[in-house]
Amino acid sequence: MTSELATTSLDLGLSSRPLSRTTIPAIAILSLVLAQIVTRVFSGGGSVVATLVIAGPTNLAITYVVSRRREGSRRAIDRMVTAVVYSLMTLALAPLVSVVWTTVDRGLARFDGELFTSTMRSVVGDGGGVKHAIIGTVIITGLAAAMAVPIGLFTGIYLVEYGKKSRLARLVVSMVDVMTGIPSIVAGLFAYALFSQFQGPGARSGFAGSVALAVLMTPIVVRSTQEMLRLVPNELREASYALGVSKWRTIVKVVLPTAVSGLLTGVSLAIARVIGETAPLLIAAGLAQDTNTNPFSGRMTSLPVMSYYGYAAPGFPPEAGYDRGWSAALLLIIIVLVIFSVSRILGRVLRPKGLR
């Protein structure tokens, strides 16, 4: 009878011999070592990809066997599923980490003072910088945000607070869904065709590029605004109405401050989505070798476009163009990181005290 109870206890995962904290990391290290040995024996080299492919299932199998013998089947299955979740998370993060690492590694080669203080005017081969591209990126993206953010915010407020289930609201939601899925190059073609009607064929400008980016930003801002405003409890609105506060003042004083953190995050996501766009700016804004601060006249270069041309037309020697392209990409990642950091700080500062 006692042995039967012990067996049942073991099967239910009620054993008093849980694995130590170092066992799971030790199993992971052992799996990597075994996978490395297998790849070297059968393929003659220690390929990172092959090692990870073999180490993953090996880690799951060893973890399950060890945990089942010590803790029972239920706990073993739980540990195996946990290992699967962590493995898939690592697999999802691997491309991102690889991209960031490669960009930092190659972009630091030209991350010097000249990169930020000079342009590509009269530069052939080594030297040159991205000063004109930085200014162009700030102007084009800033104008796009100035157009898309107010339109997106007010549209989202209408859909949540006023439209509800009206026909117009359903039509707007359908149009937003369609705009969310359009290819970025279509937005560039739209802006190019629109401004060609006023400035003639072949006309390119920073403002045309801003319009193309605004077309891409607007649906993202609308959708994020909708989701954030829906998270605001209706009790807050009803309490405000019960005090005799009008609807528009309730939205301004209660709803928007409550959702301000999420709204800023949505705007940051929209900016990060378009600041790296290349195709629409190639068509609408073009490429310039010097600084142009007038968005309404002349071509204007942005960082993603310069990064693209660093590989498409690197010049001679090509290594100089490659280095400038990687440095522009690294600078773009840093700008996006700064935007997200500032939005998080503003979200904490502007959030109502009770929600901090």
C-alpha positions as CSV (number, residue, x, y, z in Angstrom):
1,M,0.0,0.0,0.0
2,T,2.8,2.4,0.9
3,S,4.6,1.7,-2.4
4,E,1.4,2.3,-4.3
5,L,0.9,5.7,-2.6
6,A,4.5,6.6,-3.4
7,T,4.1,5.7,-7.0
8,T,0.9,7.7,-7.2
9,S,2.5,10.6,-5.5
10,L,5.4,10.4,-8.0
11,D,3.1,10.3,-11.0
12,L,1.2,13.3,-9.8
13,G,4.3,15.3,-9.4
14,L,4.1,15.5,-5.6
15,S,7.6,14.2,-4.9
16,S,9.6,15.9,-2.2
17,R,12.8,15.8,-4.4
18,P,12.5,18.8,-6.7
19,L,15.4,19.7,-9.0
20,S,17.9,22.2,-7.8
21,R,18.2,25.6,-9.4
22,T,21.4,24.7,-11.2
23,T,20.1,21.5,-12.7
24,I,18.2,23.1,-15.6
25,P,21.1,25.4,-16.7
26,A,23.5,22.5,-16.4
27,I,21.2,20.4,-18.7
28,A,21.2,23.3,-21.2
29,I,25.0,23.5,-21.1
30,L,25.3,19.7,-21.5
31,S,22.9,19.8,-24.5
32,L,25.0,22.5,-26.2
33,V,28.2,20.5,-25.6
34,L,26.7,17.3,-27.0
35,A,25.3,19.1,-30.0
36,Q,28.7,20.7,-30.6
37,I,30.4,17.3,-30.5
38,V,27.8,15.8,-32.9
39,T,28.2,18.6,-35.4
40,R,32.0,18.4,-35.4
41,V,32.0,14.6,-35.7
42,F,29.5,14.4,-38.6
43,S,29.9,17.6,-40.4
44,G,33.6,18.5,-39.6
45,G,32.7,21.9,-38.2
46,G,30.9,23.6,-35.4
47,S,28.1,25.4,-37.2
48,V,26.1,27.6,-34.9
49,V,22.8,26.9,-36.6
50,A,23.3,23.1,-36.6
51,T,24.4,23.2,-33.0
52,L,21.2,25.0,-31.9
53,V,19.0,22.8,-34.0
54,I,20.4,19.7,-32.3
55,A,20.7,21.2,-28.8
56,G,17.0,22.2,-28.7
57,P,15.5,18.7,-28.9
58,T,18.3,17.3,-26.8
59,N,17.7,19.7,-24.0
60,L,13.9,18.9,-24.1
61,A,14.5,15.2,-23.9
62,I,17.1,15.3,-21.1
63,T,15.0,17.7,-19.1
64,Y,11.9,15.5,-19.4
65,V,13.8,12.3,-18.4
66,V,15.6,13.8,-15.4
67,S,12.5,15.6,-14.2
68,R,10.2,12.6,-14.5
69,R,12.6,10.4,-12.5
70,R,12.9,13.0,-9.7
71,E,9.6,14.9,-9.7
72,G,7.0,12.8,-11.5
73,S,5.3,13.0,-14.9
74,R,3.2,16.1,-14.2
75,R,6.1,18.2,-13.2
76,A,8.2,16.8,-16.1
77,I,5.6,17.8,-18.6
78,D,5.4,21.3,-17.0
79,R,9.2,21.7,-17.3
80,M,9.2,20.5,-20.9
81,V,6.5,22.9,-21.9
82,T,8.4,25.7,-20.2
83,A,11.5,24.8,-22.1
84,V,9.6,24.8,-25.3
85,V,8.2,28.3,-24.6
86,Y,11.7,29.6,-23.8
87,S,13.2,27.9,-26.9
88,L,10.6,29.5,-29.2
89,M,11.1,32.9,-27.5
90,T,14.8,32.6,-28.1
91,L,14.2,31.6,-31.7
92,A,12.0,34.6,-32.2
93,L,14.6,36.9,-30.7
94,A,17.6,35.5,-32.6
95,P,16.9,37.4,-35.9
96,L,16.4,40.6,-34.0
97,V,19.6,40.2,-32.0
98,S,21.5,39.2,-35.1
99,V,20.4,42.3,-37.0
100,V,21.2,44.6,-34.2
101,W,24.6,43.0,-33.6
102,T,25.5,43.1,-37.3
103,T,24.5,46.7,-37.7
104,V,26.4,47.8,-34.6
105,D,29.5,45.8,-35.6
106,R,29.7,47.1,-39.1
107,G,28.2,50.6,-38.4
108,L,30.9,51.6,-35.9
109,A,33.5,51.6,-38.6
110,R,32.5,55.1,-39.7
111,F,30.8,56.3,-36.5
112,D,33.1,59.4,-36.2
113,G,32.8,63.2,-36.2
114,E,33.0,63.5,-39.9
115,L,30.0,61.3,-40.3
116,F,27.8,63.9,-38.5
117,T,29.3,67.1,-39.8
118,S,29.8,66.5,-43.5
119,T,27.6,65.7,-46.5
120,M,28.3,63.8,-49.7
121,R,28.8,66.9,-51.9
122,S,31.8,66.4,-54.1
123,V,32.8,63.2,-52.3
124,V,34.2,60.3,-54.3
125,G,35.4,57.3,-52.4
126,D,36.4,57.6,-48.8
127,G,35.1,60.3,-46.5
128,G,31.7,62.1,-46.5
129,G,29.0,62.0,-44.0
130,V,25.2,61.8,-43.4
131,K,24.5,65.3,-42.1
132,H,22.2,66.1,-44.9
133,A,20.4,62.7,-44.4
134,I,19.9,63.3,-40.7
135,I,18.3,66.8,-41.4
136,G,16.2,65.3,-44.2
137,T,15.0,62.4,-41.9
138,V,14.0,64.9,-39.1
139,I,12.2,67.2,-41.5
140,I,10.3,64.5,-43.5
141,T,9.3,62.4,-40.5
142,G,8.4,65.5,-38.5
143,L,6.1,66.8,-41.2
144,A,4.6,63.4,-41.6
145,A,3.9,63.1,-37.8
146,A,2.4,66.6,-37.8
147,M,-0.1,65.6,-40.4
148,A,-0.8,62.0,-39.4
149,V,-0.9,62.2,-35.6
150,P,-3.8,64.8,-35.2
151,I,-5.8,63.1,-38.0
152,G,-5.3,59.7,-36.4
153,L,-6.1,60.8,-32.9
154,F,-9.3,62.7,-33.8
155,T,-10.4,59.8,-36.0
156,G,-9.8,57.3,-33.1
157,I,-11.7,59.6,-30.7
158,Y,-14.6,59.8,-33.1
159,L,-14.8,56.0,-33.6
160,V,-14.7,55.3,-29.8
161,E,-16.6,58.2,-28.3
162,Y,-19.0,59.4,-30.9
163,G,-19.4,57.0,-33.8
164,K,-20.0,53.8,-31.9
165,K,-22.0,51.7,-34.4
166,S,-23.0,54.3,-37.0
167,R,-22.6,53.6,-40.7
168,L,-19.9,56.3,-41.1
169,A,-17.9,54.7,-38.3
170,R,-18.1,51.3,-39.9
171,L,-17.0,52.8,-43.2
172,V,-14.1,54.6,-41.6
173,V,-13.0,51.4,-39.8
174,S,-13.1,49.5,-43.1
175,M,-11.0,52.2,-44.8
176,V,-8.5,52.2,-42.0
177,D,-8.1,48.4,-42.3
178,V,-7.5,48.7,-46.0
179,M,-4.9,51.5,-45.5
180,T,-3.1,49.4,-42.9
181,G,-2.4,46.7,-45.5
182,I,-1.3,48.8,-48.5
183,P,2.3,48.4,-49.6
184,S,4.5,51.3,-48.8
185,I,5.5,51.8,-52.4
186,V,1.9,52.5,-53.3
187,A,1.9,55.4,-50.9
188,G,5.0,56.7,-52.6
189,L,3.4,56.4,-56.0
190,F,0.3,58.2,-54.7
191,A,2.4,61.1,-53.4
192,Y,4.5,61.3,-56.6
193,A,1.4,61.3,-58.8
194,L,-0.3,63.9,-56.6
195,F,2.5,66.4,-56.7
196,S,3.2,65.8,-60.3
197,Q,-0.2,67.4,-61.0
198,F,1.0,70.6,-59.4
199,Q,4.8,70.7,-60.0
200,G,5.1,68.8,-63.2
201,P,6.4,65.3,-64.1
202,G,9.6,64.3,-62.2
203,A,9.1,66.7,-59.4
204,R,10.4,65.5,-56.1
205,S,10.4,67.1,-52.7
206,G,10.6,66.4,-49.0
207,F,7.0,67.4,-48.5
208,A,5.9,64.8,-51.0
209,G,7.8,62.2,-49.0
210,S,6.1,63.4,-45.9
211,V,2.7,62.9,-47.5
212,A,3.6,59.4,-48.4
213,L,4.7,58.6,-44.9
214,A,1.6,60.3,-43.4
215,V,-0.5,57.9,-45.5
216,L,1.3,55.0,-43.8
217,M,1.2,56.5,-40.3
218,T,-2.4,57.5,-40.1
219,P,-4.0,54.0,-39.9
220,I,-1.5,52.9,-37.2
221,V,-2.3,56.0,-35.1
222,V,-6.1,55.4,-35.6
223,R,-5.9,51.8,-34.5
224,S,-3.7,52.4,-31.5
225,T,-5.9,55.3,-30.4
226,Q,-9.0,53.1,-30.7
227,E,-7.5,50.3,-28.6
228,M,-6.2,52.7,-25.9
229,L,-9.4,54.6,-25.5
230,R,-11.4,51.3,-25.2
231,L,-9.2,50.3,-22.3
232,V,-10.4,53.4,-20.3
233,P,-13.1,52.2,-17.8
234,N,-16.6,53.4,-18.6
235,E,-17.1,54.1,-14.9
236,L,-14.7,57.1,-15.3
237,R,-16.9,58.6,-18.1
238,E,-20.1,57.9,-16.2
239,A,-18.7,59.6,-13.0
240,S,-17.8,62.6,-15.0
241,Y,-21.2,62.8,-16.7
242,A,-22.9,62.4,-13.3
243,L,-21.1,65.6,-12.2
244,G,-22.6,67.5,-15.1
245,V,-19.4,67.6,-17.2
246,S,-19.9,67.9,-20.9
247,K,-18.8,65.1,-23.2
248,W,-16.0,66.9,-24.9
249,R,-14.6,68.1,-21.6
250,T,-14.8,64.5,-20.2
251,I,-12.8,63.3,-23.2
252,V,-10.1,66.1,-22.7
253,K,-9.9,66.0,-18.9
254,V,-10.6,62.3,-18.1
255,V,-10.3,59.9,-21.0
256,L,-7.2,61.3,-22.8
257,P,-5.1,61.7,-19.6
258,T,-5.9,58.2,-18.5
259,A,-4.8,56.8,-21.9
260,V,-1.9,59.1,-22.5
261,S,0.8,56.5,-22.0
262,G,-0.7,54.1,-24.5
263,L,-1.4,57.0,-27.0
264,L,2.3,58.0,-26.9
265,T,3.3,54.4,-27.4
266,G,1.1,54.2,-30.4
267,V,2.5,57.4,-31.9
268,S,6.0,56.1,-31.3
269,L,5.2,52.8,-33.0
270,A,3.8,54.8,-36.0
271,I,6.9,56.9,-36.2
272,A,9.2,53.9,-35.9
273,R,7.2,52.2,-38.6
274,V,7.7,54.9,-41.2
275,I,11.1,56.4,-40.2
276,G,12.9,53.5,-41.8
277,E,10.8,53.4,-45.1
278,T,12.9,53.5,-48.2
279,A,10.6,52.7,-51.2
280,P,8.2,55.7,-50.9
281,L,11.0,58.2,-50.3
282,L,13.0,56.9,-53.3
283,I,10.0,57.8,-55.5
284,A,8.6,60.9,-53.8
285,A,11.7,62.6,-52.2
286,G,14.6,61.3,-54.3
287,L,18.3,61.6,-53.5
288,A,20.4,64.6,-52.8
289,Q,24.1,64.9,-52.1
290,D,23.9,68.1,-50.0
291,T,21.7,69.6,-47.3
292,N,18.3,70.8,-48.3
293,T,16.2,72.4,-45.5
294,N,13.3,73.4,-47.8
295,P,10.8,70.5,-47.9
296,F,8.7,72.2,-50.6
297,S,11.5,72.5,-53.2
298,G,14.1,70.1,-54.4
299,R,15.1,66.6,-53.6
300,M,15.8,65.6,-50.0
301,T,17.7,62.6,-48.7
302,S,16.8,60.5,-45.6
303,L,18.9,58.0,-43.7
304,P,17.2,54.8,-45.0
305,V,17.6,56.1,-48.6
306,M,21.2,56.8,-48.0
307,S,21.7,53.4,-46.4
308,Y,20.1,51.8,-49.5
309,Y,22.3,53.7,-51.9
310,G,25.3,52.8,-49.8
311,Y,24.9,49.3,-51.1
312,A,23.1,49.9,-54.5
313,A,25.7,52.5,-55.6
314,P,28.7,52.3,-53.3
315,G,31.1,54.0,-55.6
316,F,34.8,53.2,-55.7
317,P,36.2,51.8,-53.5
318,P,32.9,50.1,-52.6
319,E,34.0,49.6,-49.0
320,A,33.6,53.3,-48.3
321,G,30.0,53.2,-49.5
322,Y,29.2,50.1,-47.5
323,D,30.6,51.7,-44.3
324,R,28.5,54.8,-44.8
325,G,25.4,52.7,-45.4
326,W,25.9,50.6,-42.2
327,S,26.6,53.8,-40.2
328,A,23.4,55.4,-41.5
329,A,21.5,52.2,-40.5
330,L,23.0,52.2,-37.0
331,L,22.1,55.9,-36.6
332,L,18.6,55.1,-37.6
333,I,18.3,52.4,-34.9
334,I,19.6,54.8,-32.3
335,I,17.0,57.5,-33.3
336,V,14.2,55.0,-33.0
337,L,15.5,53.9,-29.6
338,V,15.6,57.6,-28.4
339,I,12.0,58.1,-29.7
340,F,10.8,55.1,-27.7
341,S,12.7,56.2,-24.6
342,V,11.3,59.7,-24.7
343,S,7.7,58.5,-25.2
344,R,8.1,56.2,-22.2
345,I,9.4,59.0,-20.0
346,L,6.6,61.4,-21.2
347,G,4.0,58.6,-20.6
348,R,5.1,58.3,-17.0
349,V,5.3,62.0,-16.4
350,L,1.9,62.8,-18.0
351,R,0.0,59.8,-16.6
352,P,-2.4,60.7,-13.7
353,K,-0.9,60.3,-10.3
354,G,-3.2,57.5,-9.3
355,L,-2.1,55.4,-12.3
356,R,1.7,55.9,-12.0
